[in-house]
Amino acid sequence: MNSNISWKYPKAIVNCEWLAKNLNQLDIRIYDCTTYLHYSDNDPNQPYNVESGEKDYENSHILNSAFLDLQADISEQNSPYRFTLPKLNNLATKFQNLGIGDPYHIILYSRNGMQWSARVWWMLRAIGFDNVSLLDGGFIEWKRLDLEIDNKVQKFLPANLTFQPRSNIFVDKEKVLKAINDDNIILLNSLTEDIHIGKNPRYGRRGRIPNSLNVPFNQLLDDETGKFKPLNELSDIFSRKKITSDRTVLNYCGGGIAASLDAFVLYQLGFNNIQIYDNSMSEWAIDQNLPIEIG
């Protein structure tokens, strides 16, 4: 175990203590990205219902933070799948109108797992905006530390955002299909093991994309604090699966959310070629023409 490694991009993650000291800085804008999923086994075409976290935000949130609705504000509304990435130029406009851009340092948090803020982080990276950080532990850790909360709704004025797209971060099912037998690509499933091995039929057909490895997203976080586990432990989790930085890692999950958390950790471990299959198993499992593997 290597105990000497550190975050490769330390500016991309901040802790609650740091944010508490910098809450009133005029160049910081904070966003609550909370979304809730209510799972249903009745309809594989819609394996979960989406609930905005806005009501909880209105009850209490980190002081000076605004709410960002992942489904309603920055996802493609005409897609048959939840959370589909919009065209990148449209996405940049949406973010800009929400107040994200220069000269602001954007802090993202959520209150039910860091995968939600990680998804928004990757979406911002896709349009070329990098002055953004995840809040380690999110609202769970903030409340545990008894830091300052508020119930005043915050709205930010539009910002200036320079659109510099990275078009290779998110990929579609055609690229995933080609990746199955490509030795230069690792397919990485971020869903829980019961879905990966085919015991849970949440997305319709049981199983996974063939030749996938499995690192469940929830294994990356401490159960009590909701913070990332120590980086040396995170490194070991991927090393044990023989996931190495000399290959492209194509992450997927149910709808591109949990995969964002695995992708963020890989990014912090120094992996340079990281991709996310946007609609993931919500799309793949219901297409009978696409291969599935179980066991």
Protein Blocks (a to p, Z undefined) as FASTA:
>chain_A
ZZkbccfblmlpccfklmmmmmmpmkbccddfbdcddddfkbmklmbccddfklmmmmoc
cehiacddfklmmpcfkbcbehiacdfklmmmmmmmnopacfbdcddddfebjklmmmmm
mmmmmnopabbcddehijmlmmmnopacdfbdcddddddddddddfklpccfklmmmmmm
mckbccddfbdfklmnopacknopacddehiacddfklmpcfklopacdfklmmmmmmmn
opafkbccddddfnopmmmmmmmmmmmnopabdcddfklmmlmmmmmkbccdeZZ
